[in-house]
Amino acid sequence: MGEDGVLRLHGVVQHYDWGGHDFIPQLLGVGNPARRPFAELWIGAHTKAPSMAEIAGEEEPLDDLIAGAPEAMLGAAANKRFHGRLPYLFKILDVDKMLSIQAHPTLVQAREGFARENAEGISLEAGSRNYKDDNHKPEIGVALTDFWMLHGFRPLEQIAGALGQTPELNALMPEFASALAAAGHDHAVRRELLRTLYSNVMTMPQDQVDSLLDRLLSRLRVSPSVGKDRADYWAQRAAENFPLPGGHLDRGIFSVYLLNLVHLRPGQATFQPAGVLHAYLQGVNVELMANSDNVLRGGLTTKHVDVPELLRILTFEGGTPEIFDGAQVSGQERIYRTPAEEFELSRIAVAARGRYIGEAAYGPMALLVLKGSGNLIAAGRSLSLQRGSIVFAPCGTQFVIETRAEELVIFEAGLPRHARGAP
């Protein structure tokens, strides 16, 4: 590894049924004549789907390589801090059908939940398993196309307005508006009010869910919404995407009206901390998160929904999510900073016949080429780069990228620079 300086990686494609059919195959230069869904491209060392690294003509799982030489791969500080594991998981997501409404636990909650389910003897592959590992999963997503998502509970006054304007929603908690007015600025009371409303949604008997949603959807079918900036549009689409057995309706449709509807333009980002309900609705993004696959679901899914555990880990705060563009730190690099200590995402654009100098100074880096071609030179070795190329640079690796006749665009995953005194 030290002689090569960098490793060429092959990511793992996840063929979840909500995925698109074109973006990831085109990125990787592979055909998809059967029109299989290519939902996610995983780049990292998660034990569920580690990337494969080319070593002397063979392929080896990246998690095994790191386990065999953790300090050389991660660096002394990162190895100690993250206990010999690559701290982040890097992804491309292509969302065709809506994803489940979901939230992620804190680190303490994940460790406790993982240990508890292990002690109960629940298989890691069991459909009823909540905690697949002992890590939390804060995550950033940067849009590559127009991207629609739900992100966090709306301001409570907006929720009250939505309930008041929609009879089928008002039945969830008819006293919500008056209770909110009485709460004033008492944040504890407001949080408890929101908790009660969402608990009503998640614990309402299924026959009442079906009755309310059937009336709502019947009314919407008479005058369908054509605008993706309207909750009604996504409610109708959710009903089409997630029919439940026996003709039942998914209670997650209610959450379309309770959560913020966000439209990201290419290059815009959001950060999802622990406890925040969110759902990806449509579009392609690059995502970087702590190295975890822990998900608690709240509807729009055929998978396991553990309502008590979801309610336990959620943050009941209403507000408007931050949409940010990253910070341009040089003529070539834009950094998307977050509070997470496990990762930092950068977009690097190198002009045609240009040069970029990089170094994995404080931890390992993973680079994914989204556009253009060139060469990466490290330790006297040159790797060709093209759209879809993935490279892993162990800690301490210095490298140079030289482009060809067009601009080269790379997304780079690494450790946070704001924690180490960089600009």
C-alpha positions as CSV (number, residue, x, y, z in Angstrom):
1,M,0.0,0.0,0.0
2,G,2.7,2.4,0.9
3,E,4.5,1.8,-2.4
4,D,1.4,2.4,-4.4
5,G,0.4,5.5,-2.5
6,V,-3.3,5.3,-3.5
7,L,-5.7,2.5,-4.2
8,R,-8.2,2.2,-7.0
9,L,-11.6,1.2,-5.5
10,H,-14.7,-0.4,-6.9
11,G,-17.9,0.6,-5.0
12,V,-20.9,-1.6,-4.3
13,V,-24.2,-0.9,-6.0
14,Q,-27.4,-1.4,-3.9
15,H,-30.4,-2.3,-6.0
16,Y,-33.1,-1.1,-3.8
17,D,-36.5,-0.9,-5.5
18,W,-36.8,2.9,-5.2
19,G,-33.7,3.5,-7.3
20,G,-33.4,5.1,-10.7
21,H,-32.1,3.2,-13.8
22,D,-29.7,5.5,-15.5
23,F,-27.5,7.7,-13.5
24,I,-25.3,5.2,-11.6
25,P,-24.9,2.8,-14.6
26,Q,-23.9,5.7,-16.8
27,L,-21.5,6.9,-14.1
28,L,-19.9,3.5,-13.9
29,G,-20.0,2.9,-17.6
30,V,-22.0,-0.3,-17.3
31,G,-25.2,-1.4,-19.2
32,N,-28.6,-1.9,-17.6
33,P,-30.6,-3.6,-20.3
34,A,-32.9,-5.2,-17.7
35,R,-33.7,-1.8,-16.2
36,R,-32.7,-2.9,-12.7
37,P,-33.0,-0.1,-10.1
38,F,-29.5,1.3,-9.3
39,A,-30.3,3.1,-6.0
40,E,-27.0,3.6,-4.2
41,L,-23.3,3.4,-4.9
42,W,-21.5,2.7,-1.6
43,I,-17.8,3.8,-1.3
44,G,-16.3,2.8,2.0
45,A,-15.6,0.0,4.5
46,H,-19.0,-0.7,6.0
47,T,-19.0,-4.5,6.8
48,K,-22.4,-4.8,5.0
49,A,-20.9,-3.8,1.6
50,P,-17.2,-2.8,1.7
51,S,-15.6,-1.4,-1.5
52,M,-13.1,-3.6,-3.2
53,A,-9.5,-2.3,-3.6
54,E,-7.2,-3.4,-6.4
55,I,-4.0,-4.8,-4.9
56,A,-1.4,-6.4,-7.2
57,G,-4.0,-7.5,-9.7
58,E,-6.3,-8.9,-7.1
59,E,-9.3,-7.3,-5.3
60,E,-9.5,-7.2,-1.5
61,P,-12.3,-5.7,0.7
62,L,-11.3,-2.3,2.0
63,D,-12.4,-3.1,5.6
64,D,-10.0,-6.0,5.6
65,L,-7.1,-3.9,4.4
66,I,-7.8,-1.3,7.1
67,A,-8.1,-3.9,9.8
68,G,-4.7,-5.3,8.7
69,A,-2.9,-2.0,8.9
70,P,-5.2,0.5,10.6
71,E,-2.6,3.1,11.6
72,A,-1.0,3.1,8.1
73,M,-4.4,3.5,6.4
74,L,-6.1,5.8,8.8
75,G,-3.2,7.7,10.5
76,A,-2.4,7.5,14.2
77,A,-4.9,10.1,15.3
78,A,-7.9,8.8,13.3
79,N,-7.0,5.2,14.2
80,K,-7.2,6.0,17.9
81,R,-10.3,8.3,17.6
82,F,-12.3,5.9,15.5
83,H,-11.1,2.6,16.9
84,G,-9.5,1.3,13.7
85,R,-12.5,1.9,11.5
86,L,-12.9,4.2,8.5
87,P,-15.2,6.8,10.1
88,Y,-17.3,7.7,7.0
89,L,-19.4,6.1,4.3
90,F,-19.6,7.9,0.9
91,K,-22.5,7.4,-1.5
92,I,-24.3,8.4,-4.7
93,L,-28.1,8.1,-4.5
94,D,-30.5,8.1,-7.4
95,V,-34.0,8.5,-6.1
96,D,-36.8,7.5,-8.5
97,K,-39.5,6.5,-6.0
98,M,-39.8,8.1,-2.6
99,L,-37.8,6.7,0.2
100,S,-39.2,5.9,3.6
101,I,-39.6,8.6,6.2
102,Q,-36.8,8.0,8.6
103,A,-34.5,9.2,11.3
104,H,-31.1,8.1,12.8
105,P,-30.1,7.6,16.4
106,T,-27.4,9.4,18.4
107,L,-24.2,7.6,19.1
108,V,-25.3,6.7,22.6
109,Q,-28.7,5.5,21.4
110,A,-27.0,3.4,18.6
111,R,-24.6,1.8,21.1
112,E,-27.3,1.0,23.5
113,G,-29.7,-0.3,20.9
114,F,-27.1,-2.4,19.1
115,A,-26.1,-4.0,22.4
116,R,-29.7,-4.6,23.5
117,E,-30.7,-6.3,20.2
118,N,-27.5,-8.4,20.3
119,A,-28.4,-9.5,23.9
120,E,-31.9,-10.4,22.7
121,G,-30.5,-12.6,20.0
122,I,-32.0,-10.7,17.1
123,S,-30.1,-11.6,13.9
124,L,-28.4,-8.8,12.0
125,E,-30.4,-9.9,9.0
126,A,-33.8,-9.9,10.7
127,G,-36.4,-7.7,9.3
128,S,-37.3,-6.6,12.8
129,R,-33.8,-5.4,13.6
130,N,-33.4,-1.6,14.2
131,Y,-29.7,-1.3,14.9
132,K,-27.4,-2.9,12.3
133,D,-24.2,-1.5,14.0
134,D,-23.1,0.6,17.0
135,N,-22.6,3.9,15.3
136,H,-24.7,7.0,14.7
137,K,-25.4,8.4,11.2
138,P,-25.3,12.1,10.8
139,E,-25.3,12.8,7.0
140,I,-24.9,15.5,4.4
141,G,-26.4,15.4,1.0
142,V,-25.4,17.6,-2.0
143,A,-27.7,17.7,-4.9
144,L,-26.4,16.7,-8.3
145,T,-29.8,17.3,-10.0
146,D,-32.9,19.1,-8.9
147,F,-33.6,17.2,-5.7
148,W,-36.8,17.1,-3.5
149,M,-36.9,16.0,0.0
150,L,-38.7,16.2,3.4
151,H,-36.6,17.6,6.2
152,G,-37.6,18.0,9.8
153,F,-40.9,19.2,11.3
154,R,-42.3,22.4,9.9
155,P,-42.6,25.5,12.1
156,L,-45.5,24.7,14.4
157,E,-47.5,27.6,13.2
158,Q,-47.3,26.3,9.6
159,I,-48.4,22.9,10.9
160,A,-51.4,24.5,12.6
161,G,-52.2,26.2,9.3
162,A,-52.0,23.0,7.3
163,L,-54.3,21.2,9.8
164,G,-56.8,24.0,9.7
165,Q,-56.9,24.1,5.9
166,T,-57.3,20.3,5.5
167,P,-60.2,18.6,7.4
168,E,-58.7,15.2,7.1
169,L,-55.5,16.4,8.8
170,N,-57.3,18.4,11.4
171,A,-58.9,15.2,12.7
172,L,-55.4,14.1,13.8
173,M,-55.5,16.6,16.6
174,P,-58.4,19.1,16.5
175,E,-57.2,21.0,19.5
176,F,-53.7,21.6,18.1
177,A,-54.1,25.2,17.0
178,S,-55.7,26.3,20.3
179,A,-53.1,24.4,22.3
180,L,-50.3,26.1,20.3
181,A,-51.8,29.5,20.9
182,A,-51.9,28.8,24.7
183,A,-48.3,27.5,24.7
184,G,-47.0,30.8,23.6
185,H,-43.2,30.7,23.6
186,D,-42.8,27.9,26.1
187,H,-40.5,25.6,24.2
188,A,-41.1,22.6,26.5
189,V,-44.8,22.8,26.0
190,R,-44.4,23.3,22.2
191,R,-42.2,20.2,22.0
192,E,-44.7,18.1,23.9
193,L,-47.5,19.4,21.7
194,L,-45.6,18.3,18.6
195,R,-44.8,14.9,20.2
196,T,-48.5,14.4,20.9
197,L,-49.5,15.2,17.4
198,Y,-46.9,12.9,15.8
199,S,-47.7,10.1,18.3
200,N,-51.3,10.4,17.3
201,V,-50.3,9.9,13.7
202,M,-48.1,6.9,14.4
203,T,-50.5,5.1,16.9
204,M,-53.9,5.8,15.3
205,P,-55.7,2.6,14.5
206,Q,-55.3,1.5,10.9
207,D,-59.0,1.7,10.1
208,Q,-59.0,5.4,11.1
209,V,-55.9,6.0,9.0
210,D,-57.6,4.4,6.0
211,S,-60.7,6.5,6.5
212,L,-59.0,9.8,6.7
213,L,-56.5,9.2,3.9
214,D,-59.2,7.7,1.6
215,R,-61.2,11.0,2.0
216,L,-58.1,13.1,1.5
217,L,-56.9,11.2,-1.6
218,S,-60.3,11.0,-3.1
219,R,-60.6,14.8,-2.9
220,L,-57.1,15.3,-4.4
221,R,-57.9,13.0,-7.3
222,V,-60.7,15.3,-8.3
223,S,-58.2,18.2,-8.7
224,P,-54.7,16.7,-8.8
225,S,-51.8,18.9,-7.9
226,V,-49.2,19.1,-10.7
227,G,-46.6,21.2,-8.8
228,K,-43.7,19.4,-7.0
229,D,-43.6,22.4,-4.7
230,R,-46.9,21.3,-3.2
231,A,-47.4,18.7,-0.5
232,D,-50.6,17.5,-2.2
233,Y,-48.4,16.3,-5.2
234,W,-46.2,14.2,-3.0
235,A,-49.2,12.8,-1.0
236,Q,-50.7,11.5,-4.2
237,R,-47.4,10.1,-5.3
238,A,-46.8,8.4,-1.9
239,A,-50.1,6.7,-2.2
240,E,-49.2,5.4,-5.6
241,N,-45.7,4.3,-4.5
242,F,-46.6,2.6,-1.3
243,P,-49.9,0.7,-1.5
244,L,-50.2,-1.6,1.6
245,P,-51.5,-5.1,1.6
246,G,-55.2,-5.5,2.0
247,G,-55.9,-2.1,0.4
248,H,-54.7,-0.2,3.4
249,L,-53.1,3.2,3.2
250,D,-49.7,4.2,4.6
251,R,-49.8,6.6,7.6
252,G,-46.6,8.1,6.4
253,I,-48.7,10.2,3.9
254,F,-49.7,12.4,6.8
255,S,-46.0,13.3,7.4
256,V,-45.8,14.9,4.0
257,Y,-47.8,17.7,5.4
258,L,-46.0,17.9,8.8
259,L,-42.4,18.0,7.4
260,N,-40.7,20.8,5.5
261,L,-40.8,20.2,1.7
262,V,-37.4,21.2,0.4
263,H,-36.2,21.7,-3.2
264,L,-32.5,21.7,-3.7
265,R,-30.8,22.9,-6.8
266,P,-27.6,21.3,-8.0
267,G,-24.8,22.2,-5.6
268,Q,-27.0,22.9,-2.7
269,A,-26.8,20.8,0.5
270,T,-28.6,19.9,3.7
271,F,-27.3,18.3,6.9
272,Q,-29.4,15.7,8.7
273,P,-28.3,15.3,12.4
274,A,-29.6,12.6,14.7
275,G,-33.3,12.6,15.5
276,V,-34.5,14.6,12.5
277,L,-37.2,13.0,10.4
278,H,-36.5,13.2,6.7
279,A,-37.2,11.5,3.4
280,Y,-35.7,11.7,-0.1
281,L,-38.4,12.2,-2.7
282,Q,-36.8,12.5,-6.1
283,G,-33.4,13.3,-7.7
284,V,-29.7,12.4,-7.5
285,N,-27.3,13.5,-4.8
286,V,-23.9,12.7,-3.3
287,E,-24.1,11.8,0.3
288,L,-21.5,11.5,3.1
289,M,-22.3,10.1,6.5
290,A,-20.8,8.5,9.5
291,N,-20.1,4.8,8.8
292,S,-23.4,3.4,9.8
293,D,-26.6,1.8,8.4
294,N,-28.9,2.5,11.3
295,V,-32.4,3.6,10.3
296,L,-35.6,4.1,12.3
297,R,-38.6,4.4,9.9
298,G,-41.8,6.4,10.2
299,G,-43.8,5.2,7.2
300,L,-43.8,5.1,3.3
301,T,-42.2,1.7,3.5
302,T,-42.9,-2.0,3.5
303,K,-40.1,-2.5,6.0
304,H,-40.2,-2.7,9.8
305,V,-41.5,0.3,11.6
306,D,-40.8,0.3,15.4
307,V,-43.1,3.2,16.6
308,P,-42.0,3.2,20.3
309,E,-38.3,3.3,19.4
310,L,-38.8,5.9,16.7
311,L,-40.7,8.2,19.1
312,R,-37.9,7.7,21.7
313,I,-35.1,8.9,19.4
314,L,-36.9,11.7,17.6
315,T,-36.2,15.4,18.2
316,F,-39.5,17.2,18.4
317,E,-38.6,20.7,17.2
318,G,-40.3,22.7,14.5
319,G,-38.2,24.9,12.2
320,T,-36.9,25.6,8.8
321,P,-33.9,23.5,7.6
322,E,-30.7,25.2,6.5
323,I,-29.9,25.0,2.8
324,F,-26.2,25.8,2.2
325,D,-23.9,26.1,-0.8
326,G,-20.6,25.3,0.8
327,A,-17.6,27.6,1.2
328,Q,-15.3,28.3,-1.8
329,V,-11.9,28.0,-0.2
330,S,-9.8,28.2,-3.3
331,G,-10.3,28.6,-7.1
332,Q,-10.6,24.8,-7.3
333,E,-12.3,23.6,-4.0
334,R,-15.6,24.1,-2.3
335,I,-16.0,22.6,1.2
336,Y,-19.4,21.6,2.7
337,R,-18.8,21.8,6.4
338,T,-21.0,20.3,9.1
339,P,-20.8,19.7,12.8
340,A,-19.9,16.1,12.2
341,E,-16.4,15.0,13.3
342,E,-16.3,11.9,11.1
343,F,-16.4,13.5,7.7
344,E,-16.2,16.5,5.4
345,L,-17.2,16.7,1.8
346,S,-15.5,18.8,-0.9
347,R,-16.2,19.5,-4.5
348,I,-13.0,19.9,-6.6
349,A,-13.1,21.4,-10.1
350,V,-9.8,21.4,-12.0
351,A,-9.8,23.3,-15.3
352,A,-8.9,21.7,-18.6
353,R,-5.1,20.9,-18.8
354,G,-4.9,22.1,-15.2
355,R,-3.3,20.7,-12.0
356,Y,-4.5,20.1,-8.5
357,I,-2.2,19.3,-5.5
358,G,-3.7,17.3,-2.7
359,E,-2.7,15.5,0.5
360,A,-4.5,13.2,2.9
361,A,-2.7,14.9,5.8
362,Y,-5.0,14.1,8.7
363,G,-6.8,11.0,7.7
364,P,-7.7,9.0,4.6
365,M,-9.5,10.4,1.6
366,A,-11.9,8.9,-1.0
367,L,-12.3,10.6,-4.3
368,L,-15.0,10.0,-6.9
369,V,-14.8,11.5,-10.4
370,L,-18.1,12.8,-11.7
371,K,-16.9,14.5,-14.9
372,G,-13.8,14.7,-17.1
373,S,-10.6,12.7,-17.2
374,G,-6.9,13.0,-16.2
375,N,-4.2,11.3,-14.2
376,L,-3.5,11.0,-10.4
377,I,0.1,10.8,-9.6
378,A,1.3,9.5,-6.1
379,A,4.5,7.9,-5.0
380,G,5.8,7.8,-8.5
381,R,2.7,5.9,-9.8
382,S,0.1,7.3,-12.2
383,L,-3.5,6.2,-12.2
384,S,-5.8,7.2,-15.0
385,L,-9.0,8.9,-14.0
386,Q,-12.3,9.1,-15.9
387,R,-16.0,9.6,-15.0
388,G,-16.8,7.0,-12.3
389,S,-13.2,6.4,-11.1
390,I,-12.9,5.9,-7.4
391,V,-9.6,6.4,-5.5
392,F,-8.6,5.9,-1.9
393,A,-5.7,7.8,-0.5
394,P,-4.4,6.5,2.9
395,C,-3.4,9.0,5.5
396,G,-0.2,10.8,4.6
397,T,-0.5,10.3,0.9
398,Q,0.5,13.3,-1.3
399,F,-0.9,13.3,-4.8
400,V,-1.2,15.5,-7.9
401,I,-4.1,15.4,-10.4
402,E,-3.5,16.6,-13.9
403,T,-6.4,17.0,-16.3
404,R,-6.8,16.5,-20.0
405,A,-8.9,18.5,-22.5
406,E,-11.9,19.1,-20.3
407,E,-12.7,20.2,-16.7
408,L,-12.4,17.5,-14.1
409,V,-15.0,17.4,-11.3
410,I,-14.3,15.3,-8.2
411,F,-16.2,14.9,-4.9
412,E,-13.7,14.2,-2.1
413,A,-14.6,12.6,1.3
414,G,-12.2,13.2,4.2
415,L,-11.9,14.3,7.8
416,P,-13.0,17.8,8.8
417,R,-10.5,20.5,8.1
418,H,-12.2,23.0,10.4
419,A,-11.2,20.8,13.3
420,R,-7.5,21.0,12.4
421,G,-6.9,24.7,11.7
422,A,-7.3,24.8,7.9
423,P,-9.1,27.6,6.2
